[in-house]
């Protein structure tokens, strides 16, 4: 890194990535209070927000806490103060938690009641329902609860990661007047074994529910017969989920990951979430008992683990759900045609989840059965639990085909699943390579070799998303089938490197590959636009990605804006660039779209004096993606596909329903247009494709 870039990093505005990510999660929370969002969809967004926040604390906040605790010498190497960032993070999260409670209590619950769905506490139940609960406790709850009376410095139970507990205030009924008569206890809420939302016997037309937490509150008095129950408060401890092995170069990486996975759920505390109504003396006792400090404490409402709202019962009330957009057939690659014959004719682009994922699955299933196919190669980053693609790879080995899979086992929270798939593939005869030390492989590549008339032909599938049949239903991704030798030849070089790091690729002319030419080629493309702008020519870029964090790339975008390059960006998640600053970033416009599907595709469009260069990528513009990963960005040469990509990106830029403006104030204002009717880009994109799909 040059001294000039280092100085620019200090001088140019830059929003810390963790702060920016919280503004993204706020956009998720906005969906839960948007009047246009159906009720059950609002509840789903509360679950998404909570799930996101849980992972954020287990990884990012845990990392900040570790940095706070290291010595000042180490902290001086950072370009920010971790304690200041942590305090700001906690302040933002506290404000968002208050908003979450406000949405739940004052919007969700009243809307549920209007639809005769009632979340009740024990005191609100009728006699029949109370009897039902008492029977439920006796028959279903008692085997799973383990009450523990806490004794300071003597009895300190281990709290499992992200599991719910009740912290209980007790009085000993037999204690004398002079004795200390206040005691504390802990009891688990067994959500691993019992549903969080229990449907109660209800009068006709009503749907009454009680949350498991409140059933456990009822059970407490049975568990401590010698005590008077004064009150109870829910708590949850989140533990550090980082494996801290990414940069290790010595030893057996596979075994280190296996070993560290076992420690993940017993790692150090990242936060204690507690009911804000909890008295300070009980909170202080818990803080001392579990060796926490003030920065480890996060107040919430009465209920935690709100990601359980994913399982909220719907009672068949489809009118409270979002209108389905079933995946559309992809007529060009139907089972009636040979998928390889079709790809040989021209390139194809599938846009998920608007299109069905079947062509991608067929690519592997047909290859596994095709007698002319000799070899299949794939990169797997995240895998579905039930995967037809994995089964196709295993079947292919039975027919004598050479099959290679590179499995990234440092895909956070999917390490264990990927290890299991790797073991199954190896047992089936697939050659499996695993992660490189200090480097992740995040490319989304597949290759099929086929012998036709004595010659070898290569077919590729490249994508912005994983080979994951489940996320293909909810993530927007672009997948590309090609037989173009300019691309297939270079994809083969990537796979040769993944099979044996000794096979270092030659100079890539078409692909942009992390660790080789991705960052310099992106900078070169931006510099070309800067050159055109300075010459008075039209210069513009459209960049779509999930995250923008890399400081060098942000500086380059600032320089492009200062030169007069018009830059439009669609950034779903964190955006550390600060747009709209006069004289610096006034030519940069950024929007973020949060809707029913997770925006996941990456598309880069460079004007290039009218000869547009269009790329699809697996890479976000983050330091880790551009410097610590094997990523693949691939060009689109087919004019019809280039036109299609420009049209769908144009639809997104026109979104004035689900798009938020990212500006220097980070207020997440919805983008509105007085001159145009409503444009909801995901819905519009669906009908863009539906209008092109012949009726069956």
N, C-alpha and C positions, 0 to 999 in steps of 0.2 A: 504494500500500500504506500503510495507516494505521500510526501509531506503535504503537498497541495490538497490532496483529497482529505487528509486528516484535518487540515485547517478548515476546509469547507464543511466538513461534518459538524464542526463546532459552531460555525457561523450560521448555517442554514437551519430554518425551523424544522423540528422533527418531533412528532408526537410519540411518546413511548408506546411500544407495541401492546403492553398489557392494558394501558388506559384506552387505547384505540379499540382493543378487543371488547372491552366492557361497553363501549358505545355501540358495537355491533350487537352484543347480547341485549342491549336496550331496544334495538330495533325488533328483536324477536319478541320482547315483552310488549312492544307497541301493538303487535298483531293480536295479543290477547285482549286488548281494550278497543281495538278498531271496531266501530259499529257495523262495518260491512263484513266482519268475520263471523261465520255461523258459530253457535254456542259451543258445540263439541270441538270445533276447530280451535276456539279460544282456549279451551281446557288443554288441548294438545300443545298449544304454544306455551302455556304455563309449564307443562312437562318438559318441553324442549329447553326453555330458558333454564329450568332447574338442573337438568342433566348437563347442559353446557357449563353452568356455574360450578357444579360438582367437579367436573374434570379440570376446570380452570384452577380451582383451589388445590387439587391433588398434584398438579404439575407446575403451573406458572407461579402461584402464590407460595407453594412449597419452595420453589427455587428462590423467590425473593427473600423468604425467611432465612434460607441458608446463607444468602449473600449478606443479609443484615448481621448474621452471627459470625461471619469470618472477620479476620483482622483488617485494620484500616489500610494496611499495605496492599492487600488484595483489592479492597474497594477502590483504591486510587487508580487502579487499572481500568475501571469502568468509566463510561462517559455520563453516568447518572448516579444519583444517590439512592441506593436500594431502599433505605428506610423511608425517604420522602415518597418514593413511588408506592411503597407498600401502604403507607398512611393514606395516600390519595386513592389507591385501589379500595381500601376498606371503607373509606368515606363514600365513594361512588356505590359500592355494593350495598352499604347500609341504606342509602337513599333508594336504590332499586328495590330492596327488600320491603321497604315501607310502601312503595308503589305496588309491588306484588300483592301485599296484604290488602291494600285498598281495592285493587282490581278483583281479588277473590271475594272479599266480604261485600263489596258494594255493587259489583257488576255480575260476577258469576253466580253467586248464591241467589240473588233476586231473580236472575234470568232462569235459573233452574226451577225455582219455586213457581214462576209463571207457567212453566211446563209440567207442573205437578211432580217435580223431582225434588225431594227434601233431604238435605243432609242434617241429621238430628244428633243431639247429644242425649245422654241417658235420661236426664231430667225431663226431656220432651217426649219420651216414649209413653205409649199407653200400656195397660197392664199386660196385654197379650205380647207386645213387643219386649217388655221387660222380662217376661218369663222365657221368651225365645232367647234373649241374651244370656240369661243365667244358665239355661241349658247348653247354649253354645260354649260358654266358659267351661262348664263341667265336662262336656264331651270332646271339644275340639281345642280349646286354648290351654288347659292345664298341662298337658304333656310337654309344651314348648316353652313355658316360662320358668325362669330361674331367679327368684328373688334373692338379693344379697344385701345384708345389712352392712353399711360402711362404718369402719372404725379408723379414725385418723392414725396414719402411720403404721397401721397393722393390716387392715383389709382394704385392698385396692384392686378391684377386678379389672381385667383387660377388656377394653371396649373394642369390638370388631369394627373394621373399617366400614363407614357409611351405613351402619345398622342403627336402628332406632331403639332408644331406651327411655324409660321414665325415671327421672330423679324425684325421689319421694321424701316429703317432710312428714315425720312421725312424732307422736308423743307416747311414752310408755304409760299404760293405764295404771300400773302398779307402783309407779315411782312416788317417793315421798315428796313433800313440799320443798325440802331443802336440796333435793337432788336435781342435777341437770336433766331436764326432761325434753330435750329436743334431739332427734336422731335423724340420720339420713340413710336412704337405701336406694338401690338401683334395680330395675327390672326390665328385661328385654321385651320389645314389641316384636313378636315373631313373624315379620312380613315375609321371611324366606319360605315359610310353610303355610301361611294363611293369607287369603286375599286382603288387600288394604281396605276395600270397600265392600261391606256386607249388606246384602239386600234383606230388608226386614219384611215380616208379614205386613201388608198394607191394605187399606180400604180400597174399594174399587175406584179406579181412576187416579190413584196416587202411587208413587214409587218412592218409598222411604228407604234411606241408606244411613248406616252408621259407619264411621271410620274406625278401623281396628284399634287405633290408639285409645279411643274412648271406651271400647270394650275392655281393654287392659286396665284402664283407670278404674273400671267397675270391679275387676278381678283383684285389685290391690288389697282390698279389705279382707279378702279370703286368705291372702298370702301372709298377712301379718296380724294374726288373731289377737295378739297381746298388746296391740298398739292402736291408737287412734290416728286415723289418716287425716292430716291437716290439709295437704295439697300435693299435687304432682305436676311435673313439668317435663316436657319432652326434650331430649338432647340427642345429638349425633356427633360422632368424632370422625373427621376425614383424615386419612393418612397419606403421607407422601407416596406418590405412585411412580416417581422417576427411578429408573434402573441404574442410572449413572454408569453406563458401560459403552456409550456411543463412541468414545474416543480412545478406548483401550485397544492396544495393538498386540499385546502379548497374551499367550495362553489360548485355550480353546474357547472361542467366543460362544459357540453353541451351548457348551456346558455352563458357561457363566450366566447366560440368559436363563437357562433352566433353573439354575440355583437361585438367581435373584428374583425370579417370578414367585418363588415360594415365600420370599420375604416381603413382597409388595404390600400385602394386607396387614403386615405387622410393622410397617415403617413408622417413622416419627410422626407426631401429630402435625397436620397442616392447618386444622381449625376445629374448634368446638362450636357447633351451632346449638343455640339454646333458646328457649322460650323467653322473649323479652320481659315477660311478667315475673320471671324468676326472681326471688329476693336476693339481695347482694350477698348475704351470709352463706346461702347455699351455693351461689356461683363461686364465691371465694374458696369454699371447701372443695368443690370439684376442681377448680383451677390448681389448688395445691396438690390434691390427690393424684391428678393426672399430669403433674409437672408441666403446666401450661403457663404462658405469660399473657399479658394484656393483648398483644397483637394476634394471639391465637383464638380470640373470642369473637364470635359473630352472632348478634341477636337476630332472631327471626320471629315469626308468629307462633301460633299454637302447634302447627304441624310442620314437619320437615320431610325430606325425601319426596318432594312434590313431583319428581319424575314418575312417581307411581300413577299420576293422572293419565299416563298412557293407557292404563287399564281401567279407566273409569267406565262403568256400564252405560250403554246407550239406550237400552230398553226398546230397541227397534225403531227409535225415533229418527228416521232417515232425514226428515225435513230440517233437523238441527245440525246436519252434517254438510260438508262442502259437496257441491255437485261433482260426481265422478268424471274423470277424463280418462277413459280406458285407453290403453296403448293402441296405437293405430297399426294395422298391418303394413308391411313393407313389400309392396307388390313385386319389385324388381328381383327380390331374393326369396322367393317362395319355395316350399318343398318340392314343387313340380319342376323346378329348374336345377341344373348343376350349379352349385354356388361358385365353384372354381371357374367354370366356363363363363359365367356372368362377370366375375371379377376380372377375368382376362380381357373382356371386351372394354370395360371402362371402370373408373373409380366410383365408389359409392360412399355416401355419408349417411349414417343413422344418427338421429337426434333423440336421445333418451331423456325422460321417459315417455316422450310424445310418440315415439315409435316403439314397437315391441322389441324386446331383447332377443327374440328368437333367431334372427340372422346371425348374431354373435355366437349363440350356443350351437347353432347349426354348423358354423365354421369349424368348430372342434368336433362335433359329433360326426359330421360327414367325413372330416379328415381321418377320424379314428376307424371308419369303415371302408374308406376308399382304397381299393387295391393299388392305385397308382401313387398314393402318398407314402413317402419313405421316412419323413421326419416332421416332428412337431416341436416347437419351442415356445415357451411362455414365461413372462415375468409376473409373479403373483405378489401383490402387496397386501390386499385384504381379500378374504375368501368367504363366501356364504357358508352357513352351517350345512345346508343341503345343496351341494353344487353339482349340477349336471356337467359342467366343464371339467371339474376334477375327475368325475367318473369317466368322461370321454378320454381323458389322458391315460387313465389306468387301463381302459379297454384297448387303447391303441397299442400298448405294449404287448398285449396278448396276440395281436395280429402281426407281430414282428417289426413294428415301427420303432424307430429311434425317437425317444421322447426326453426332452430336457426341460426342467422347471427351475427357475431361479426364484427362491422364496425368501422374501425379506422378513426376518423374524424380529426386527426392531420397529415394526409398525405398532405404535403405542396402543395398548389395550387389546391388540390382536395377536400378541406374541404367542400365547399359549395355543390359540386356534391354529395359527400358521405352523407351529411345531408339529401339531397332531396331523395336519394335512401332509406335511413333509414326510412324516414317518409312514403314512399310508401310501403315498406315492412311491417311496423307496421300496416298500414291501412289494408293490405291484411291478417293480422293474424300471421305474422312471429314474433317470439320473437327476439328482437334486443337488443344487448348490445353495448355500445359505449366505447370510449377510457378510459383508466385508467389515473389518474393524475400522471405526472412524468414518464410515460412509454408508449412507442408505441408498438403496436402489428403488426409485420411485417411478421409473418409466412404466408405461402401460403398453406393452408390446407383445405381439404373437406372430409366429412365422410358421408357415407350412411349406414343405418342399414336396414337389410332385414330379414324377417322371412321365413325360408326354412325348411319344414318338422318339424315344431315346435321349431326349434332352431334359435337363432339370429346370423346372420353373418354380419360382418362389412367390408365395402369396402372403401378404401382411395384413394384420389388423392393428391399427394404432389408435390410441384413445386418450382423452383427457381424464377418464375415470377407470376404476378398478374392474377386474373381471369378477364381478360380484352380482349375482342374480337378484339379490334383495335390494341393494342400494340402487340398482338400475331402474327400480320402480319409483324412486323418490328423489334421485339426484339428476339434475340436468347435466348431461355429458354429450360430447360429440365423439362418435366412433367412425373410423375411416378404413375402408377396405381398398387395397390397391395391389396391382401387379406391375406397377411402374418400376422399371429396373433402376432408375435413379434413386429410388427410395429403398427398394428391397435389398439392393447390394449393400447399402449402408446399415440397414437394420441387421443384416447378417453379421456385419462387423461388430455391432453392439453385443450380439449374442455370443460371438466368439470370445469377446473380452469377458463376458459374464461366466463363460465356461472355463476360461483359463486367462487369468489376468496377464499372462505373458503375451497374449495376442492383443497387443495395444493397437487400437484402430489407426488407420491412416487418416489423412486430412479429410474431414467431412466437407462435402461440397453442398449438400442439400439439408441434411439433418443438423439441428443444433442440439448438442448433447452435453449435459452437465459433466464437469471434470475435463472436458476437452475444448469445446468452442462455444458453449451456450452464452456465457456472460459477454465475452468479447464480440460475438456476432450481434447480440442485442444492442450493445453500445454502438457498434458500427452502423446498425440500421437507424438508431436515433441520431447519430452524428450526420448521417446522410440527409435526414430531414432538417437538421439545423443548418447544414450547408445550403440547402435549397431555400430555406427561409431567409437567410442572410443575402442570398442572391436575388431576392424579391420574387421567388417562385412560390407556388402553392405548396404548403408543407403542413401535413397533419398526420395524426395517429389516432387510432381507436384501440384501446387496450382493455381487455376483460380478464379478470383474474379473481381469485378468492382473497388474496392478501397481498398488500404492498408494504414491505418492511425494510428491504435492503437499502442501506444508506447511499451506497454508490449509485444505484439506479435512480433513487429519488433526486440526488444532486443532478444527475444527467437530465432528468425530466424538468427540473427547475431551469437548467441551462437552456433546454429546448423552448420552454415557455418564454424565457427572456429574449430568445432569438426570434420569437414570433410564430413558433410552431403551434398550431391549434391541436390541443390534446383533449380527447374525450375518454373518460374511463368509467368502467363499471366494475366496482370492487365490492364484493359481497361482505367480506369480513373486515379485518383490521386494515387501516390505511394510515400509515405514519406520515405520509406527505400531507402538507397543509395547503389546500388549494385557495385561490381567490385573493392572494396577497398582492397588492399593486406593485408592479415592478419586478415581481419574482414569479408568482404562479397565477397571475391573472388570466392566462390563456389555458388553464387547466380546469376542466369541469369534471366532477366526480359524482356519480350516483351509486347507490346500493339498492339492490332489489331483494326483498325478503317476502316470500309468498309460500304457497302450498308445497312447492318443490324446492329442494336445496340447490341453489345456483352453484355449479361445480366446474363448468367448462372454462377453459382458458383460451382466449382468441386474441391474436395480435395482428393488427392491420396497419401497414405502413403505406402512405400515398405513393412514394417513390416516383415522383413526376408523372403520375397517371398510370404507370405500370405497377399496379398495386401488388405488394407482397403480403400474403395472408398465411398465417401460421396457426395451428392448433397445438396445444402444449399440455404436458403433465405438470408443468412447473409454475408455481407462483413466484412473484418477485420478492422472495425472502432470502436472507443471507444463506440459510440452511439449504434452500432449494438450488441456489445458483452456485454455492461453494462446497457443499457437503453431501451432495446427492448425485446419483446418475439419473438425470431427467432427460426426456426426449421432447423436442419441439420439432414439428414436421411441417413442411410447406404444402400448400394446396396449389396444384397446377391446373386442375380441371376447371374450365371457365364456368361451367354450369354450377359446380359446387361453390366456387368463389362467389358467384352471384347469390346463391342461396344463403351463404354465411353472412354476406353483407345485408341481405334483407332481414334475416332474423336478428342481427345486431341492431339494425335500424329500428326494429320493433321495440327492442329493449330500451333504446335511447329515448323513445317516445313515451315510455311508461309514465303515466301520471296517476296511477292508483296505488301501486305497491313500491314505487321507487322513492328513496329518500335522498335528499341532497346532503352530500358530505362537504362541509364548509369549514372555515377557520374557527367557527364557534362550536362545532360538534353538537348541534341541537337536534339533529335527525328530523328536520322538517320534511314532510311529505312533499314531493314534487307535484305541483298543480299547474294546469294549463287552462286559461280562460277561453282561448281561441279554439281548442280542440275538445272533442268528446272524450269520455274516459277510455284510456288504453291500459289494459292490464296485460302485460307482455306475455306472461305464461299462458294465459287463456288465448290470447291472440295468436301466439305461436302454434298452439294446438290446432286452431282452426285454419291457420296458414297451411299446415300439413294435411288436415282433414279434407280441405277443398281440393287437394291434389290427389287424394286417394280415391280410386274408382270404387263405386258401390259393388259389394259382392254379388 
